[in-house]
């Protein structure tokens, strides 16, 4: 049972990697959409730049970072180069970009909605990758960068929104517990599903072997029957030919007997 469990978990990991390739397609499209929509919004409505929340220079840094991740994700997915590393890169990159955005923002009042990203990232990554390690890495990265932001706000003399931060991390703890149970149950379900599929494939392979053996046996039996039929047919043909020769000899002898009878009768008539 232990070997079967290990094998099924290996199959689960292989299944997980195949699913991640499909997920990364949507992540690539998501980054591309973010880059294009960000520039469109900035050009259409420049109120954010007028207020001075994020300058064009800082905004360009954020977009360039997203573009670099997009290019790396696309090349890795296209050439299948260490695709599994991208989920860990995302777990670090998203909290880092969020912290960088908060750092670039001149007015702390506009940074409060960004704390929702710290809350959503672990849940988002945990759901799409079925991997609790990625969620934990995202949480730890967010804690580190939030600690650096606290020091930064303390040095510049701005009051840091501790209430928002504490509330965010309380929700993170709740979501981590919730999604950990969900991921664990999903993992067990998929493992059981893969185990049943493996058993079905083994039964199918065994059945195929039996069918091949039975087919071979029937083929050999058919060949033997064909040989026996051919031998029997040849034997019967020889007997028929013998009977035909015997019949010809019998008919010839009867004809000769008839001729002899006629000759005897003729001789008897002449003697009289």
Phi, psi and omega per residue, in radians:
X1 nan -0.610 -3.128
X2 -1.163 -0.741 3.137
X3 -1.111 -0.676 3.110
X4 -1.123 -0.679 3.133
X5 -1.142 -0.758 3.121
X6 -1.093 -0.739 3.128
X7 -1.097 -0.719 -3.127
X8 -1.169 -0.623 3.094
X9 -1.199 -0.613 3.058
X10 -1.115 -0.716 3.081
X11 -1.119 -0.633 3.095
X12 -1.093 -0.749 3.126
X13 -1.094 -0.723 3.102
X14 -1.120 -0.739 3.085
X15 -1.090 -0.689 -3.131
X16 -1.125 -0.725 3.134
X17 -1.134 -0.665 3.106
X18 -1.129 -0.691 3.118
X19 -1.202 -0.589 -3.136
X20 -1.121 -0.600 3.110
X21 -1.067 -0.691 3.099
X22 -1.211 -0.658 -3.129
X23 -1.143 -0.665 -3.100
X24 -1.161 -0.441 3.033
X25 -1.042 -0.791 3.140
X26 -1.220 -0.581 3.089
X27 -1.131 -0.716 3.111
X28 -1.084 -0.799 3.097
X29 -1.121 -0.592 3.107
X30 -1.129 -0.772 3.094
X31 -1.106 -0.725 3.125
X32 -1.105 -0.729 3.099
X33 -1.111 -0.715 3.127
X34 -1.080 -0.758 -3.119
X35 -1.123 -0.838 -3.093
X36 -1.181 -0.823 -3.103
X37 -1.139 -0.594 3.123
X38 -1.103 -0.786 3.126
X39 -1.175 -0.669 3.126
X40 -1.100 -0.791 3.138
X41 -1.111 -0.716 -3.125
X42 -1.137 -0.649 -3.132
X43 -1.359 -0.595 -3.122
X44 -1.339 -0.846 -3.081
X45 -2.170 1.785 -3.112
X46 -1.700 0.413 3.126
X47 -1.089 -0.636 3.125
X48 -1.074 -0.726 -3.138
X49 -1.247 -0.590 3.125
X50 -1.157 -0.700 3.118
X51 -1.189 -0.504 3.132
X52 1.614 0.394 3.132
X53 -1.181 -0.920 3.094
X54 -2.314 2.236 3.127
X55 -1.381 2.879 3.110
X56 -1.066 -0.643 -3.134
X57 -1.114 -0.847 3.139
X58 -1.167 -0.688 3.102
X59 -1.088 -0.678 3.117
X60 -1.110 -0.648 3.108
X61 -1.086 -0.768 3.134
X62 -1.099 -0.755 -3.116
X63 -1.199 -0.695 3.116
X64 -1.089 -0.715 3.087
X65 -1.053 -0.772 3.104
X66 -1.123 -0.642 3.136
X67 -1.177 -0.666 3.105
X68 -1.105 -0.787 3.101
X69 -1.100 -0.652 3.109
X70 -1.091 -0.806 3.141
X71 -1.113 -0.775 -3.140
X72 -1.109 -0.737 3.130
X73 -1.111 -0.726 -3.110
X74 -1.154 -0.797 -3.137
X75 -1.132 -0.755 -3.130
X76 -1.118 -0.723 3.125
X77 -1.204 -0.680 -3.088
X78 -1.195 -0.715 -3.105
X79 -1.740 0.052 3.122
X80 0.995 0.812 -3.124
X81 -1.811 1.790 3.051
X82 0.875 0.921 -3.133
X83 -1.120 -0.558 -3.080
X84 -1.144 -0.369 3.131
X85 -1.262 -0.396 -3.051
X86 -1.106 -0.578 -3.126
X87 -1.163 -0.607 3.087
X88 -1.289 -0.586 3.052
X89 -1.106 -0.729 3.108
X90 -1.132 -0.652 -3.141
X91 -1.099 -0.485 3.101
X92 -1.625 -0.657 -3.013
X93 -1.194 -0.768 -3.062
X94 -1.124 -0.850 3.055
X95 -1.088 -0.592 3.119
X96 -1.132 -0.810 3.134
X97 -1.128 -0.678 3.098
X98 -1.084 -0.784 3.108
X99 -1.121 -0.681 3.119
X100 -1.145 -0.659 3.100
X101 -1.122 -0.771 3.093
X102 -1.084 -0.674 3.138
X103 -1.143 -0.686 -3.121
X104 -1.314 -0.367 -3.070
X105 -1.279 2.233 -3.063
X106 -1.357 -0.502 -3.105
X107 -1.941 2.004 -3.115
X108 -1.065 -0.360 -3.128
X109 -1.114 -0.452 -3.107
X110 -1.564 0.004 -3.105
X111 -1.620 -0.223 -3.069
X112 -1.062 -0.732 3.100
X113 -1.090 -0.413 -3.110
X114 -1.209 -0.361 3.117
X115 -1.161 -0.354 3.078
X116 -1.118 -0.467 3.119
X117 -1.153 -0.688 3.077
X118 -1.061 -0.560 3.130
X119 -1.348 -0.702 -3.027
X120 -1.399 -0.520 -3.040
X121 -1.068 -0.886 3.130
X122 -1.049 -0.709 3.133
X123 -1.159 -0.746 -3.128
X124 -1.090 -0.860 -3.123
X125 -1.170 -0.652 3.130
X126 -1.137 -0.661 -3.107
X127 -1.230 -0.824 -3.009
X128 -1.350 -0.433 -3.089
X129 -1.861 -0.136 -3.092
X130 0.902 0.698 -3.061
X131 -2.374 1.970 -3.113
X132 -1.255 -0.426 -3.142
X133 -1.135 -0.650 3.125
X134 -1.152 -0.730 3.110
X135 -1.109 -0.759 3.124
X136 -1.116 -0.694 3.099
X137 -1.104 -0.691 3.099
X138 -1.120 -0.713 3.112
X139 -1.127 -0.809 -3.134
X140 -1.110 -0.696 3.091
X141 -1.105 -0.744 3.094
X142 -1.094 -0.680 3.111
X143 -1.104 -0.759 -3.128
X144 -1.097 -0.847 -3.098
X145 -1.219 -0.582 3.061
X146 -1.148 -0.653 3.060
X147 -1.082 -0.721 3.089
X148 -1.148 -0.639 3.105
X149 -1.159 -0.644 3.100
X150 -1.066 -0.772 3.104
X151 -1.115 -0.686 -3.133
X152 -1.127 -0.838 3.134
X153 -1.126 -0.585 3.109
X154 -1.161 -0.669 -3.117
X155 -1.251 -0.613 -3.125
X156 -1.525 -0.101 3.058
X157 1.513 0.213 3.095
X158 -1.588 2.447 3.078
X159 -1.264 2.189 -3.134
X160 -1.431 2.397 -3.133
X161 -1.283 1.348 -3.089
X162 -1.121 -0.601 -3.125
X163 -1.078 -0.784 3.111
X164 -1.105 -0.688 -3.128
X165 -1.155 -0.807 -3.136
X166 -1.106 -0.755 3.128
X167 -1.103 -0.687 3.125
X168 -1.073 -0.806 -3.086
X169 -1.294 -0.458 3.002
X170 -1.127 -0.742 3.079
X171 -1.157 -0.610 3.104
X172 -1.090 -0.760 3.111
X173 -1.060 -0.755 3.119
X174 -1.087 -0.828 -3.121
X175 -1.164 -0.610 3.121
X176 -1.123 -0.725 3.082
X177 -1.114 -0.772 -3.115
X178 -1.118 -0.852 -3.091
X179 -1.299 -0.459 3.063
X180 -1.106 -0.771 3.092
X181 -1.129 -0.747 3.133
X182 -1.106 -0.763 3.127
X183 -1.144 -0.718 3.138
X184 -1.086 -0.777 3.134
X185 -1.175 -0.686 3.110
X186 -1.130 -0.700 3.115
X187 -1.087 -0.771 3.109
X188 -1.113 -0.710 3.136
X189 -1.103 -0.804 3.138
X190 -1.177 -0.627 3.097
X191 -1.101 -0.780 3.105
X192 -1.116 -0.691 3.126
X193 -1.114 -0.764 3.113
X194 -1.165 -0.606 3.099
X195 -1.121 -0.740 3.103
X196 -1.153 -0.670 3.105
X197 -1.129 -0.695 3.113
X198 -1.110 -0.747 3.102
X199 -1.098 -0.692 3.116
X200 -1.136 -0.694 3.110
X201 -1.159 -0.681 3.091
X202 -1.126 -0.760 3.099
X203 -1.094 -0.657 3.115
X204 -1.138 -0.751 3.130
X205 -1.130 -0.717 3.099
X206 -1.096 -0.747 3.125
X207 -1.114 -0.682 3.114
X208 -1.113 -0.699 3.102
X209 -1.098 -0.771 3.120
X210 -1.104 -0.724 3.134
X211 -1.122 -0.736 3.112
X212 -1.103 -0.736 3.120
X213 -1.111 -0.764 3.131
X214 -1.143 -0.677 3.106
X215 -1.115 -0.741 3.102
X216 -1.090 -0.736 3.124
X217 -1.094 -0.780 3.121
X218 -1.147 -0.639 3.116
X219 -1.131 -0.756 3.103
X220 -1.123 -0.718 3.109
X221 -1.098 -0.703 3.116
X222 -1.119 -0.746 3.112
X223 -1.090 -0.740 3.108
X224 -1.094 -0.734 3.110
X225 -1.114 -0.703 3.105
X226 -1.074 -0.753 3.124
X227 -1.109 -0.746 3.117
X228 -1.116 -0.720 3.125
X229 -1.110 -0.761 3.116
X230 -1.089 -0.764 3.125
X231 -1.100 -0.747 3.133
X232 -1.145 -0.686 3.117
X233 -1.123 -0.751 3.102
X234 -1.076 -0.751 3.122
X235 -1.074 -0.766 3.134
X236 -1.148 -0.671 3.110
X237 -1.102 -0.699 3.094
X238 -1.102 -0.741 3.112
X239 -1.111 -0.720 3.119
X240 -1.079 -0.764 3.120
X241 -1.106 -0.679 3.085
X242 -1.101 -0.750 3.107
X243 -1.100 -0.687 3.123
X244 -1.112 -0.748 3.107
X245 -1.120 -0.745 3.120
X246 -1.099 -0.699 3.132
X247 -1.118 -0.706 3.112
X248 -1.113 -0.733 3.109
X249 -1.116 -0.712 -3.136
X250 -1.120 -0.774 -3.142
X251 -1.112 -0.723 3.119
X252 -1.107 -0.717 3.123
X253 -1.143 -0.715 3.117
X254 -1.108 -0.684 3.108
X255 -1.109 -0.733 3.113
X256 -1.129 -0.689 3.104
X257 -1.091 -0.714 3.119
X258 -1.122 -0.715 3.114
X259 -1.133 -0.713 3.115
X260 -1.108 -0.710 3.095
X261 -1.057 -0.772 3.125
X262 -1.083 -0.698 -3.132
X263 -1.165 -0.683 3.117
X264 -1.140 -0.775 3.119
X265 -1.080 -0.688 -3.137
X266 -1.139 -0.714 3.137
X267 -1.157 -0.674 3.101
X268 -1.080 -0.722 3.135
X269 -1.139 -0.675 -3.132
X270 -1.185 -0.633 3.127
X271 -1.157 -0.578 3.109
X272 -1.216 nan nan
